[in-house]
Amino acid sequence: MLYTKNAASEQPARLARLLAIGLLLLLTIAIAPVNSLAQIGTQSYSPTAYGTYAFVGNTVLVGQTAPSSLAGMCGTSQYLTQTATAAGVTLLPLVSGGAVNTSVSSSSEQAQAQANITSINLLGGLISAQAITAVSTTTVDNNGNFQTSTAGSNFSNLVVLGRVYNGTVPANTRINLPLLGYVVLNEQIANVTSYSSTMTVNMVHVYVTVGNLLGLQLGTQVIVSNASSTIYNVFAPGIISGGSYGTQVAGTVLASLASSPTAPEALPCNGTGGSVLTNSQVGVNLPSILTSGTLTDTAESNLTFTNSSGENTSTIQALNLLSGLVTASVMRAQVDASIDQYGNAYVSGEDSYLGISVAGHPEITDSIPQNTSVPLAGLGTLYLKRILYNGFPPSIEVRSLELVVNQTNIFGLPVGLDVIVGDAYISVIPQNIPM
């Protein structure tokens, strides 16, 4: 018997199949951007290096010598380098000598750090070396796979308790130091996850673990020739980079006037997961320049498959600049940034005052517009609520106050002095966009 299908009876089934295919296509389109983000990621590079560092607990005995760092160069695959050099240090019997040169660099899919130190003596002569080199390299391929290397790390005439070491030694070689503790040569610390990789090399790491005739406190540690390289793969539309700080004195300054950023807080390249990082300082006193009450700086970012966002702030209380020339009860700078899965990026900044006063300028009130500049006769230019914007990659910086000294003045401040109060800055680094 010949059987013929009824066209009317087939119509519901055909419609159901078409609906199923359409739904599948919609799901594919919706999921595609997320999958591509997961495969591509946004890379950031963070190599660091220094020569010598000594500490016990939270007490620093010898600060890091000649530190170099590209930390915070989020999303940067451009060829960048930084170098530093320093003479030897002396803190007997812990350390003497140790002139150092450091360098760090980033290039496409690679971060590298190197520290070279010469003519160093530790622990009253128990350890000495003609030269020590630490090298750390981290690379990532197009599939997001990491590799680390310490090739190039070596010793030249290292002497430990009378024994000589040259060239390379096995990683994490431990040598006991009788009545003192122990030392680890070519100490290597690797930390590799699905989204990041770090290789840290400490060519000499001394641990003081017992009472000793040198009078060194238990828990004292000495590190010589440190190199560390890190690459992050952040699976998000972009990285939010930036930070904030309370005050800074830069430009052409006398050593006695210079001041590095106070209470700084920075965004890590892999985000904070929405948590707010805070750095506070009870007050600041920069003689002959300014005093303040509490400084509070914050940084926060949240990086997801479909959206990256962040906010940084800097708040200064009870500012007094140049013995009352400028005063304010509160200054607050804030910057925000975001980028979605379609590449739409947004940055914004604002500044607010409470109780601002500038001597000789009654027109200056809390409600002055952004980017107000005030010429100060016989001193320079005062910038209030200053906003600096850059279009690509999108970034913004807000400075509550900035004083640029460009004239000989009664305060004795050098021409070229630059005083910044309340700085917050933020940048959006899109996927695969080199800076």
C-alpha positions in Angstrom: 0.0 0.0 0.0 1.3 3.4 -0.9 1.4 5.7 2.1 1.3 9.5 1.7 2.1 11.9 4.6 -0.5 14.6 5.4 1.0 18.0 4.9 -1.2 19.5 7.6 -0.1 16.9 10.1 3.6 17.7 9.4 3.2 21.4 10.0 3.4 21.3 13.9 6.4 19.0 13.9 8.2 21.3 11.3 7.5 24.3 13.4 8.8 22.7 16.5 12.0 21.8 14.7 12.5 25.4 13.5 11.9 26.7 16.9 14.5 24.3 18.4 17.0 25.4 15.8 16.3 29.1 16.4 16.7 28.6 20.1 20.0 26.8 19.6 21.3 29.6 17.5 20.3 32.2 20.0 22.1 30.3 22.8 25.2 30.0 20.6 25.3 33.7 19.9 24.7 34.6 23.6 27.5 32.2 24.8 30.1 33.0 22.1 31.4 36.3 23.7 31.9 34.6 27.1 33.7 31.6 25.6 36.0 33.9 23.6 36.8 35.9 26.7 37.7 32.7 28.5 40.0 31.7 25.8 41.7 35.0 25.1 41.9 36.8 28.5 43.7 40.1 29.2 47.4 39.7 30.0 49.3 41.7 32.5 53.0 41.7 33.2 54.7 42.2 36.6 58.4 41.7 36.9 60.3 43.0 39.9 63.9 42.8 41.2 66.2 44.2 43.9 69.7 43.6 45.3 69.7 43.2 49.1 67.0 43.2 51.7 67.1 42.4 55.4 64.3 42.3 57.9 63.0 40.7 61.1 59.3 40.3 61.3 57.8 43.6 60.2 60.9 45.5 61.0 63.1 46.4 58.0 66.8 46.3 58.7 68.1 47.0 55.2 65.6 48.3 52.7 65.5 46.8 49.2 68.4 48.2 47.2 68.0 49.3 43.6 64.4 48.1 43.3 63.0 47.8 39.7 59.4 47.0 38.9 56.8 47.0 36.2 54.2 46.0 38.7 50.9 47.4 37.7 51.7 47.5 34.0 48.4 45.7 33.4 47.7 44.4 30.0 51.0 45.7 28.6 52.6 43.6 25.9 54.6 46.6 24.7 58.4 46.4 25.1 59.0 48.2 28.4 62.1 48.2 30.6 63.2 49.7 33.9 66.7 49.7 35.5 68.2 50.8 38.8 71.6 50.9 40.4 72.8 51.3 43.9 76.1 51.3 45.9 76.7 48.7 48.6 75.2 49.0 52.0 76.8 48.5 55.5 75.0 47.1 58.5 77.6 45.1 60.4 77.7 42.2 61.0 74.7 41.5 58.8 75.9 42.8 55.5 78.5 45.0 53.8 79.2 45.9 50.2 76.9 44.6 47.5 76.8 47.1 44.6 73.8 46.2 42.5 72.3 46.7 39.1 68.7 45.5 38.4 66.5 45.5 35.3 63.0 44.4 34.5 61.3 44.1 31.1 58.1 43.1 29.4 57.6 42.1 25.8 55.0 40.1 23.9 54.1 37.2 26.1 57.1 37.5 28.4 58.1 39.1 31.7 61.7 39.1 32.9 63.6 40.3 35.9 67.3 40.3 36.7 69.5 41.4 39.6 73.3 41.5 39.5 75.3 42.1 42.8 79.0 42.3 43.3 81.5 42.2 46.2 79.2 41.3 49.1 79.9 40.1 52.6 77.4 38.6 55.0 77.3 37.5 58.6 80.8 38.8 59.4 82.4 36.9 56.6 80.6 33.5 56.9 79.3 34.2 53.4 80.9 36.2 50.7 80.7 36.5 46.9 82.5 38.2 44.0 79.2 38.3 42.0 75.7 36.9 42.2 73.1 37.0 39.4 69.4 36.2 39.6 67.3 35.8 36.5 63.5 35.0 36.4 61.5 34.7 33.2 57.8 33.9 32.8 56.2 33.3 29.3 52.7 32.5 28.1 51.7 31.1 24.7 48.6 31.8 22.6 46.7 29.1 24.4 47.3 30.7 27.8 49.9 28.0 28.9 52.7 29.3 31.2 56.3 28.5 31.4 59.0 29.7 33.9 62.7 29.7 33.8 65.7 30.7 35.9 68.3 30.3 33.2 71.1 32.8 33.6 71.1 32.7 37.4 74.6 31.9 38.7 77.3 32.5 41.3 80.9 33.7 40.9 83.2 32.8 43.7 80.5 32.4 46.3 82.1 31.2 49.6 79.9 29.6 52.4 81.8 28.4 55.5 84.9 28.1 53.4 83.4 26.1 50.5 83.4 27.7 47.1 80.5 27.7 44.6 80.6 28.8 41.0 78.1 28.7 38.2 74.7 27.1 39.1 73.7 25.0 42.1 70.6 22.9 42.4 67.4 24.8 43.2 66.7 25.3 46.9 70.1 24.0 48.1 70.1 24.3 52.0 73.3 24.7 54.0 73.3 24.7 57.8 75.1 27.5 59.6 76.1 26.2 63.0 74.9 28.2 66.0 73.1 30.6 63.7 70.5 29.0 61.3 70.8 28.1 57.7 71.1 29.6 54.2 69.2 28.5 51.0 71.1 29.0 47.7 69.2 29.5 44.5 65.9 29.5 46.3 63.1 29.2 43.8 59.4 29.8 44.6 57.0 29.0 41.8 53.2 29.7 41.9 51.3 28.6 38.8 47.6 28.6 38.5 45.1 28.5 35.6 45.2 32.3 35.4 48.7 33.4 36.6 52.3 32.3 36.9 55.1 33.6 39.1 58.7 32.6 39.5 60.6 34.1 42.3 64.4 33.6 42.7 66.4 34.5 45.8 70.0 33.5 45.1 71.0 33.8 48.7 68.4 33.6 51.6 69.7 33.6 55.2 67.5 32.5 58.0 68.6 33.2 61.6 66.8 30.5 63.8 69.0 30.2 66.9 70.7 32.4 69.4 74.1 33.5 68.1 77.4 35.2 68.9 76.7 37.8 66.2 73.9 39.2 68.3 71.3 38.9 65.5 67.7 38.7 66.5 65.9 35.4 66.0 63.8 35.5 62.9 66.2 37.8 61.0 66.3 37.1 57.3 68.7 38.4 54.6 67.9 38.1 50.8 70.6 38.8 48.2 69.8 39.0 44.4 66.0 38.8 44.1 64.2 38.5 40.7 60.5 37.7 40.3 58.4 37.6 37.1 54.6 37.3 36.9 52.1 37.2 34.1 48.3 37.2 34.7 45.6 36.0 32.4 42.5 37.9 33.5 39.3 36.4 31.9 37.4 39.6 31.6 36.7 42.3 28.9 39.6 44.3 30.3 41.7 45.1 33.3 41.0 48.1 35.6 44.3 49.7 36.5 45.1 52.6 38.8 45.2 53.7 42.4 45.3 56.7 44.7 47.6 58.5 47.2 47.3 61.4 49.6 50.2 63.8 49.0 53.4 64.0 46.9 56.1 66.6 46.5 58.0 66.2 43.2 59.4 68.2 40.3 62.6 70.2 41.0 63.0 69.7 44.7 65.6 69.8 47.3 66.3 66.4 49.0 64.9 67.8 52.2 61.6 68.7 50.6 61.0 65.7 48.4 58.1 63.4 49.5 57.0 60.2 47.8 53.3 59.4 47.7 51.7 59.0 51.1 49.2 56.3 52.1 49.2 54.9 48.5 46.8 52.2 47.5 46.9 50.4 44.1 44.6 48.1 42.2 46.1 44.6 41.6 45.9 43.6 37.9 43.7 40.6 38.7 41.2 42.8 40.6 40.0 42.8 44.2 36.8 40.8 43.7 34.7 43.7 44.7 36.5 44.2 48.0 37.7 47.7 48.9 41.4 48.0 49.7 42.2 50.9 52.1 45.3 52.6 53.2 45.0 55.3 55.9 47.5 57.5 57.6 46.8 59.5 60.7 48.3 62.7 59.3 51.1 64.1 57.3 53.7 66.8 58.1 55.9 68.1 55.3 57.9 70.8 56.9 57.6 74.3 55.3 55.0 72.9 52.8 51.9 71.3 54.3 50.2 69.5 57.2 47.0 67.5 57.2 44.7 65.3 59.2 43.8 61.8 58.3 44.5 60.6 54.7 42.4 57.7 53.4 43.0 56.1 50.0 40.9 53.3 48.5 41.0 51.0 45.5 38.4 48.5 44.3 37.6 46.6 41.1 35.5 43.6 40.0 36.5 41.7 36.9 33.9 39.2 35.4 33.4 37.5 32.1 31.0 40.2 30.9 32.0 43.4 32.7 35.0 45.0 34.4 34.6 47.9 36.8 36.5 49.8 39.4 36.6 52.9 41.7 39.5 54.6 43.4 39.2 57.5 46.0 41.5 59.8 47.9 40.2 61.7 50.9 42.3 64.3 52.9 41.1 66.0 56.1 42.3 69.3 57.7 44.6 70.4 54.9 46.9 73.4 55.6 49.2 74.4 52.7 52.0 76.9 53.2 50.9 78.1 56.7 47.3 78.9 55.8 47.7 80.0 52.2 45.2 77.2 51.3 43.1 75.4 53.9 40.3 72.8 53.6 38.3 70.7 56.0 37.8 67.9 53.6 39.0 67.2 50.0 37.8 64.0 48.1 38.8 62.8 44.7 37.0 59.9 43.0 37.5 58.1 39.7 35.4 55.3 38.2 35.8 53.1 35.1 34.2 50.2 33.4 34.2 48.1 30.2 31.6 45.6 29.0 31.8 42.5 26.9 31.2 44.5 23.7 34.2 46.8 24.3 32.2 49.8 25.5 34.5 51.6 27.9 33.7 54.4 30.3 35.8 56.6 32.7 34.7 59.4 34.9 36.1 61.6 37.7 34.9 64.1 40.2 36.2 66.2 43.1 34.5 67.7 46.1 35.5 70.1 48.8 34.3 71.1 52.3 35.5 74.4 53.7 38.0 75.4 51.0 39.8 78.7 51.5 42.6 80.4 49.5 44.1 83.5 51.0 43.4 86.6 48.9 40.9 84.8 46.7 37.4 85.0 48.2 35.9 83.8 44.9 37.2 80.3 45.7 34.4 78.3 47.3 33.4 74.6 47.7 31.3 74.9 44.5 34.0 76.0 42.1 34.0 74.2 38.8 36.3 71.4 37.8 39.7 72.5 36.5 39.9 75.8 38.2 43.3 77.5 38.0 44.4 80.3 40.3 47.5 82.4 39.6 49.3 83.2 42.9 51.4 86.3 42.6 55.0 85.7 43.5 54.6 81.9 43.8 53.0 80.0 40.9 49.8 78.4 39.8 47.3 76.6 42.0 45.1 74.0 40.3 41.9 73.0 42.0 39.7 70.0 41.2 42.1 69.2 38.4 41.0 66.5 36.0 43.4 64.9 33.4 41.9 62.7 30.7 43.4 60.4 28.2 41.3 58.9 25.4 43.2 55.7 24.5 43.4 53.5 26.5 40.7 55.3 28.4 42.1 56.8 31.6 41.4 59.6 34.0 43.3 61.2 36.9 41.8 63.6 39.5 43.9 65.8 41.7 42.1 67.7 44.5 44.9 70.3 44.5 48.1 70.9 42.7 50.6 73.7 43.3 53.2 74.3 40.6 55.9 76.8 41.8 57.2 78.8 38.8 58.5 82.0 40.5 61.0 82.9 43.1 59.0 83.3 46.3 59.1 84.3 49.9 58.5 80.7 51.0 62.0 79.7 49.8 60.5 76.9 47.6 62.5 76.1 44.5 61.1 76.9 41.0 59.8 73.7 39.5 58.4 72.3 42.8 55.1 70.3 42.2 52.9 69.6 45.2 49.9 67.3 44.7 47.2 66.7 47.2 44.5 64.0 46.9 45.3 62.0 43.7 43.1 59.2 42.3 43.7 57.7 38.9 42.2 54.8 36.9 42.6 53.3 33.4 40.7 50.7 31.3 43.0 48.2 29.6 40.9 46.4 26.9 41.6 42.9 25.8 44.7 42.4 23.7 45.3 46.1 23.4 49.0 46.9 24.0 49.8 50.1 25.7 
